Amino acid sequence: MTLLQCNGFARSITIVAALLATVPAFADERQSMVGSTITVGSELDYPPYASVDAAGHAAGYSVDLIRAVAREVGLQLDIQVGPWSQIKAKLQRGELDALPLVAYSTERDKYFDFSTPHIISHASVFVRKDHPRLSTLDDLRGKEAIVMRGDSSHEFIVSAQVAKKIFTTDTVAAAFRQLSSGRHDFVALHEVVWAAQVEPA
């Protein structure tokens, strides 16, 4: 990733977890759920928050967090791993009970119950080093964007109507492979997720 430069575009996004939204607030109701199993979705490629380990099991900060919460309230977890666009759709259809990491937006608030925010994450655009800097939303106009399908950055680029064309991928790594190969103009993504993709020098 040394061929890329990062340009923030002043978009701060609150990452919130739909942490066990099905757990009742009252102690007697919560007690009745002890030992129950809830089904949780986790992303394939969104480090450091969510990924898979060498054995193909869900891993990452958000996965560790939801496991800790589940232990605290006495719940068992059935974690299903898949591309973000698929697990988000499953939650919307009621096929999952919770996701450990969901960026808040007013649109998503219409169909998800959110926990208290626990992370503030800044989104940026990433371009090749030989590409002019993109520092404002106006700089994105007429450009070709690469985003992870269904990600909050994807939704923002669509709603802002700034990119000439939007190309989607299932993983962060695939987005950066396209950009590094000379295709399209920029990747829109949260900075900390990009940082997790970079190998130490």
C-alpha positions, 0 to 999 in steps of 0.5 A: 500500500505504499503507492497510496496517499490518504486524504481526509474529507472531514467526514466523521462517522460514529461507529456503533454496535448493535450489541445484543439489541435483543437483550431486555433492559429489565433484570427479570426479563434478562434473567430469563434469557440466560443460557439462550443463544443469539445469532450474530453476523461478522464481516470477512474483511474489516480489520481491526474490527472484524475478520477471520483467523487462520481457522476461518473463525470470526476474529477482531476487536468488535467480535471480542467485544460482543463476546465479552458482552455476551459472557457478562449477560449469560448468552451464547453466540452463534457467529456467522461470517460473511461479506458485509452486504450479506450480513447487513441484509440478513439483519434487516430480514430478521435472520440475524439477531445482532451485528457487532459493528454498524456505523450509525446513520439516520437511514439505518436508524429506521430499521436497526436498534443501536447501542450506545456509540463506542467508537468514533471513526474518521472516513477518508479517501485514498488515491495513488501517489501520482494522483492529485490530492482530493481534499474536499467533497467538491474534489470528488466530483467527476471521479470514479469511486471504489467502495466496499459494497453496503459500507457506510462510505458507500452509502455516503458517496451515493447520498452525497452524489459526488462520484461520476461512477461507483464501483463496489467490492466485497472486501477492503483488500479487493478495493485497494487491489483495484486502485493499486492496479491503476483502475478508478480514482479513489477508495472511500474508507475509514482510516483505521481499517486502511491502517490495518491493511498496511504491512509495517515497513 
